[in-house]
C-alpha cells in the first residue's frame, strides 16, 4: 500500500519528463539544439531525445517560402507611373547560421 502511494507521483513525474524529452522532426525540418544557451548541434529528420530544462530545441523549416511584396506605384525619370509587384522566394540552407544570425528570416526580408 505504501509503495503504491509513492510510486504514483514518481510515475507521473517520469511520464512528464519523457513526454518533454522526446522530439520528432519531419523530413522538411531541422532542429537547432541549444544546451544551456550555447549551440549544441543540428538534428533531424527523425526522432531524438533532448534533456528537459537544459536543452532548448527550435524547429526551422527548410521548404521554399514565398513572400508577397505589396504593390508600389513608382514614377520613372520620364514621369510615367509604373506599378511594381513582386514575390520573393527564399529557402534556408545553413540551419545553424539562420537561427544564430538571422532570427526573423521572414521579417528581415520584407
N, C-alpha and C positions, 0 to 999 in steps of 0.2 A: 504494500500500500504506500509506504513512504517512498520507495523507489519510483513508482509510477507518478507520484506527485512531483518529484524532482525532474523526472525525465521529460514531462510535457513542456515546461518552459525552455529546457535545453534543446529539445527537438524543434520548437518554434524558432529559436534563435538560429540554429543551424540551417533550417529551411530558408529563413530570410537572408542569411549571408550567402548561401548558394544561389538564390534567385538573383542577387545583385552581382554575383561574380561571373556568371555565365553570360557571354555576349555572342550574338550571331550577326554576321555581316553578309549582305548579298554580294553577288559577283560584280556588280557595278559600283560598289562602295569600298572604301578603305577606312580603317580606324587609326587615328593617331593617339598613342597612349602616352600620357604624362604620369610619371611616378614622382610624387611629392613636388610637382611643379616643373620638373625637368623632362625633356623629351626622352622617352624610353624606347620608342620604336613605332613602326607602322605594321599593322596586321590586317589580314583579310585576303580573300574572302573565306568564309567558313565560320566554325565555332571555336571560341577560345575563352580562356579564363583571365580575369583580372583580380587584383587584390582589392576588395571593397575598402573604402575610406582612405586608401593610399593611392590607388591608380584612378585616373580620370580618362575615359575613352570618348573621343569626339569623332563622329562619323563625317566623312567627306564624300560627296557624290562625284563619280568620275564621268558621268554621262555629259553629252553636249547640251549646253543650256543656251536658250535663245532669249535675248532681252530686246524688247521693242522700244526703240528710242522715239520719243514724241515728235510729231511733225513740227518743222520750223520754217517760217517764211523768211527768206533771205533776199536782200536787194543786191543785185550784181553791180559791177562797175558801170555798165551802160544803162542803169536804172530800170532793169527788168526784175520783176518779183518772181522768185523761184521757190517752190515748196520742196523741201528736202525731207524724205522719210527714210529711216534706216532700221536695220535689225542687226544686232551684234550677237555673234555666236562665240562661245568660249568653252574650253574643256580643261579640266585640271589634269596636269601631267605630273608635277612634283608635289606629292601629297604633303610631306612634312614642311616643305617650303611654303606651301599655300597657307597653312594654318599659322606658321610662325611669322611670316612676313606680311601676308595679306589676309587679315582676319575676315573682313567683309568683302569677299570677292565680288559679289553682285553689286554692292554699294560703291565699290571703288571704280567700277566700270562706267556707271551711269552718273 
